């Protein structure tokens, strides 16, 4: 059984805030969008999803302490207590493969039809452009619940939102089962390339073409950024095809208050013109 506390690097008495803080710190390192290992990130996310929820954490801690029903018989487990398991499983334990362990029948397996214990979460996808992601704004979305009812939600999108981030809205999901808490709404963000710009982490990438004479002499190019500003980028003399120029602080917003942004990288393409024989002779004489 995985030790979620070790995975997040917290102790078993850690508060919910400490667990979330540990998750965020690890996610910055292991998120696939930042070059991290996808399997490791899924494990971290699984640990956080379990420990941040009070009921899931209680169930998990109980399982760690007393083991899974069906692993040993009542007389074999030193910590076995039918009352404890009865509280935890309400008299029935899941042995997998559609079989329940029923303490009231002396542990004899019987088949059952698995039912949902509560209302489900609802996941929707929202797509915005890189240009839109440069600024914080709100969007209202319409989605349909499993019950068939239409619902609306206003999503506050922070500047610099990352592709793949999920926003959670508690109590705005499925409401099919009466007298049960509603599920949650999960909004998965897709941030799409736009206006000739692509993104890696918090950095932006674009391309610009100059002619060979500009590359030889050096020049200054103008770029319209995603926040509709025109900036000048100096191309040094002798620039080679495929050179990447760095412009600091012109990437995606990272921290609005501290005015921290990623960088902009411009890949330079050099166009070789077709010259007349006379022009070629002039170049040869240089």
C-alpha positions as CSV (number, residue, x, y, z in Angstrom):
1,X,0.0,0.0,0.0
2,X,1.4,3.4,-1.0
3,X,2.5,5.7,1.8
4,X,0.9,9.0,0.6
5,X,2.5,10.9,3.5
6,X,6.0,9.9,2.3
7,X,5.1,10.7,-1.3
8,X,4.3,14.3,-0.3
9,X,7.0,14.5,2.3
10,X,4.7,15.3,5.3
11,X,4.1,13.7,8.6
12,X,0.8,11.9,9.5
13,X,-0.3,14.8,11.6
14,X,0.1,17.4,8.9
15,X,-2.7,19.9,8.4
16,X,-4.7,20.2,5.2
17,X,-2.9,23.5,4.5
18,X,0.5,21.8,4.9
19,X,-0.5,18.9,2.6
20,X,-1.6,21.3,-0.1
21,X,1.5,23.4,0.3
22,X,3.7,20.3,-0.1
23,X,1.7,19.2,-3.2
24,X,2.2,22.6,-4.9
25,X,5.9,22.6,-4.2
26,X,6.3,19.1,-5.7
27,X,4.0,19.8,-8.6
28,X,6.2,22.7,-9.7
29,X,9.1,20.2,-10.1
30,X,7.3,17.2,-11.4
31,X,4.5,18.6,-13.6
32,X,4.9,17.2,-17.2
33,X,4.5,20.7,-18.7
34,X,7.7,21.6,-16.8
35,X,9.6,18.6,-18.0
36,X,8.7,16.5,-15.0
37,X,8.0,12.8,-14.9
38,X,4.3,12.1,-15.6
39,X,4.1,8.9,-13.5
40,X,5.6,10.7,-10.5
41,X,3.2,13.6,-11.0
42,X,0.2,11.3,-11.1
43,X,1.4,9.6,-7.8
44,X,1.7,13.1,-6.2
45,X,-1.7,14.1,-7.4
46,X,-3.2,10.8,-6.2
47,X,-1.7,11.4,-2.7
48,X,-2.9,14.9,-2.5
49,X,-6.4,14.0,-3.7
50,X,-6.7,11.4,-0.9
51,X,-5.1,13.4,2.0
52,X,-6.8,16.8,1.3
53,X,-10.2,15.2,1.7
54,X,-11.1,14.6,5.4
55,X,-13.3,11.5,4.7
56,X,-10.8,10.0,2.2
57,X,-8.0,10.6,4.6
58,X,-9.8,8.9,7.4
59,X,-10.6,5.9,5.3
60,X,-7.0,5.7,4.0
61,X,-5.6,6.0,7.6
62,X,-7.9,3.3,8.8
63,X,-6.9,1.0,5.9
64,X,-3.2,1.5,6.7
65,X,-3.7,0.8,10.4
66,X,-6.0,-2.3,10.2
67,X,-5.3,-3.6,6.7
68,X,-7.8,-4.6,4.0
69,X,-10.6,-7.1,4.8
70,X,-10.1,-10.4,3.1
71,X,-6.3,-10.3,3.6
72,X,-6.4,-12.4,6.7
73,X,-9.0,-14.2,8.8
74,X,-10.5,-12.7,11.9
75,X,-8.4,-14.9,14.1
76,X,-5.2,-14.2,12.2
77,X,-5.0,-10.4,12.3
78,X,-3.8,-9.1,15.7
79,X,-5.7,-5.8,15.3
80,X,-8.9,-7.3,13.9
81,X,-12.0,-5.9,15.5
82,X,-15.4,-6.5,14.0
83,X,-16.9,-3.4,15.5
84,X,-14.1,-1.3,14.0
85,X,-14.5,-2.8,10.6
86,X,-18.3,-2.6,10.9
87,X,-18.0,1.2,11.5
88,X,-15.7,1.5,8.5
89,X,-17.4,-0.7,6.0
90,X,-21.0,-0.6,7.4
91,X,-20.9,-4.4,7.7
92,X,-19.7,-5.0,4.2
93,X,-16.1,-5.0,2.8
94,X,-15.1,-5.0,-0.9
95,X,-12.9,-7.9,-1.8
96,X,-12.8,-6.9,-5.5
97,X,-14.1,-8.7,-8.6
98,X,-17.7,-8.0,-7.6
99,X,-17.5,-9.9,-4.2
100,X,-18.3,-8.5,-0.8
101,X,-17.1,-9.6,2.6
102,X,-20.1,-9.7,4.9
103,X,-19.2,-9.8,8.6
104,X,-22.8,-10.6,9.6
105,X,-22.7,-13.9,7.6
106,X,-19.4,-15.0,9.2
107,X,-17.3,-13.7,6.3
108,X,-18.9,-15.8,3.6
109,X,-18.4,-14.0,0.2
110,X,-21.4,-13.2,-1.8
111,X,-21.9,-11.4,-5.1
112,X,-23.4,-7.9,-5.3
113,X,-24.2,-5.1,-7.7
114,X,-21.9,-2.1,-7.0
115,X,-23.8,1.1,-6.6
116,X,-22.6,4.7,-6.4
117,X,-22.2,6.1,-2.9
118,X,-22.8,9.7,-3.9
119,X,-23.2,12.3,-6.7
120,X,-20.4,12.4,-9.3
121,X,-18.0,15.2,-10.2
122,X,-18.6,16.8,-13.6
123,X,-15.6,17.6,-15.8
124,X,-15.7,20.1,-18.7
125,X,-13.0,21.5,-20.9
126,X,-12.4,25.2,-21.5
127,X,-10.2,26.4,-24.3
128,X,-8.6,29.8,-24.5
129,X,-5.8,31.3,-26.6
130,X,-2.3,32.3,-25.5
131,X,-3.3,35.9,-26.1
132,X,-6.3,35.5,-23.8
133,X,-4.1,33.9,-21.1
134,X,-1.9,37.0,-21.0
135,X,-4.6,38.8,-19.0
136,X,-6.8,37.8,-16.1
137,X,-10.5,37.6,-16.9
138,X,-13.8,35.8,-16.3
139,X,-15.7,33.5,-18.5
140,X,-19.2,32.0,-18.0
141,X,-19.7,28.5,-19.2
142,X,-22.8,26.4,-19.7
143,X,-22.8,22.7,-19.0
144,X,-25.3,19.9,-18.7
145,X,-25.6,17.8,-15.5
146,X,-26.1,14.0,-15.5
147,X,-29.6,14.8,-14.3
148,X,-30.2,16.6,-17.6
149,X,-30.4,20.0,-16.1
150,X,-28.4,22.9,-17.6
151,X,-26.1,24.8,-15.3
152,X,-23.9,27.9,-15.5
153,X,-20.6,28.7,-13.8
154,X,-18.4,31.8,-13.9
155,X,-14.7,30.9,-14.1
156,X,-12.1,33.4,-12.9
157,X,-9.0,32.8,-15.0
158,X,-5.7,34.3,-13.7
159,X,-3.1,35.8,-16.0
160,X,-0.6,33.3,-17.2
161,X,-2.8,30.2,-16.5
162,X,-1.1,27.0,-17.5
163,X,-2.3,24.5,-20.0
164,X,-3.8,21.4,-18.2
165,X,-4.7,23.2,-15.0
166,X,-8.0,22.1,-13.4
167,X,-10.2,24.6,-11.5
168,X,-12.5,22.9,-8.9
169,X,-15.9,24.3,-8.0
170,X,-17.3,22.6,-4.9
171,X,-21.0,21.6,-5.0
172,X,-21.6,22.4,-8.6
173,X,-21.5,18.9,-10.1
174,X,-24.0,16.1,-10.3
175,X,-27.2,16.3,-8.3
176,X,-29.0,13.2,-9.5
177,X,-29.1,11.5,-6.0
178,X,-31.4,13.3,-3.7
179,X,-30.4,14.0,-0.1
180,X,-26.7,13.5,-1.0
181,X,-24.1,16.3,-1.4
182,X,-23.7,17.5,-4.9
183,X,-20.5,16.5,-6.8
184,X,-18.0,19.1,-7.9
185,X,-17.4,20.8,-11.2
186,X,-13.9,20.4,-12.6
187,X,-12.9,22.8,-15.4
188,X,-9.9,21.6,-17.3
189,X,-8.0,24.4,-19.1
190,X,-6.6,24.1,-22.6
191,X,-4.3,27.0,-23.6
192,X,-3.9,27.1,-27.4
193,X,-1.0,28.6,-29.4
194,X,-2.0,31.9,-31.1
195,X,-0.8,34.9,-33.1
196,X,2.4,33.1,-34.2
197,X,3.5,32.3,-30.6
198,X,4.0,29.0,-28.8
199,X,4.7,28.4,-25.2
200,X,7.0,26.3,-23.1
201,X,6.4,26.7,-19.4
202,X,6.4,30.5,-18.8
203,X,8.5,31.3,-21.9
204,X,7.1,32.3,-25.3
205,X,8.6,31.4,-28.7
206,X,8.1,33.0,-32.1
207,X,10.0,33.3,-35.4
208,X,11.1,36.2,-37.6
209,X,12.5,36.2,-41.2
210,X,15.1,38.7,-42.3
211,X,17.1,38.9,-45.5
212,X,20.8,37.9,-45.8
213,X,21.9,41.5,-46.0
214,X,20.2,42.4,-42.8
215,X,21.8,39.3,-41.2
216,X,25.3,40.4,-42.5
217,X,25.0,44.1,-41.4
218,X,22.8,43.6,-38.4
219,X,19.3,45.1,-38.0
220,X,16.5,45.9,-35.7
221,X,13.2,44.1,-36.0
222,X,9.8,45.0,-34.5
223,X,7.5,42.5,-32.9
224,X,3.9,42.8,-31.8
225,X,3.5,41.0,-28.5
226,X,0.5,39.1,-27.2
227,X,-0.4,42.0,-25.0
228,X,-0.5,44.2,-28.1
229,X,2.7,46.1,-27.5
230,X,5.3,46.7,-30.2
231,X,8.9,45.9,-29.0
232,X,12.2,46.3,-30.8
233,X,14.6,43.4,-31.0
234,X,18.2,44.0,-32.0
235,X,19.7,41.5,-34.5
236,X,23.5,41.6,-34.3
237,X,25.7,41.7,-37.4
238,X,26.7,38.2,-38.6
239,X,23.6,36.5,-37.3
240,X,23.4,33.0,-38.6
241,X,20.2,31.2,-39.8
242,X,18.4,29.5,-36.9
243,X,19.9,31.9,-34.3
244,X,17.6,32.3,-31.3
245,X,17.5,35.7,-29.7
246,X,16.4,36.1,-26.0
247,X,14.2,39.0,-24.9
248,X,14.0,39.0,-21.1
249,X,10.7,39.6,-19.3
250,X,8.5,39.5,-22.4
251,X,7.0,36.0,-21.8
252,X,3.9,34.8,-19.9
253,X,2.9,36.5,-16.6
254,X,4.2,34.5,-13.5
255,X,3.5,36.9,-10.7
256,X,1.4,40.0,-11.4
257,X,2.1,41.9,-8.2
258,X,5.9,41.4,-8.5
259,X,5.8,41.9,-12.3
260,X,7.6,38.6,-12.9
261,X,7.3,37.2,-16.4
262,X,9.0,34.5,-18.5
263,X,11.2,35.3,-21.4
264,X,10.6,35.6,-25.1
265,X,12.7,33.7,-27.6
266,X,12.9,34.7,-31.3
267,X,14.2,32.3,-33.9
268,X,15.7,34.1,-36.8
269,X,15.3,32.8,-40.4
270,X,17.5,34.2,-43.1
271,X,16.1,34.6,-46.6
272,X,18.5,34.2,-49.5
273,X,17.3,36.3,-52.4
274,X,17.6,35.4,-56.1
275,X,20.0,37.9,-57.6
276,X,20.8,38.9,-61.2
277,X,24.1,38.2,-62.8
278,X,25.1,41.8,-62.4
279,X,24.2,41.8,-58.7
280,X,26.2,38.6,-58.2
281,X,29.2,40.2,-59.9
282,X,29.0,43.2,-57.4
283,X,28.9,40.8,-54.5
284,X,31.9,38.9,-55.8
285,X,33.8,42.1,-56.0
286,X,33.2,42.9,-52.4
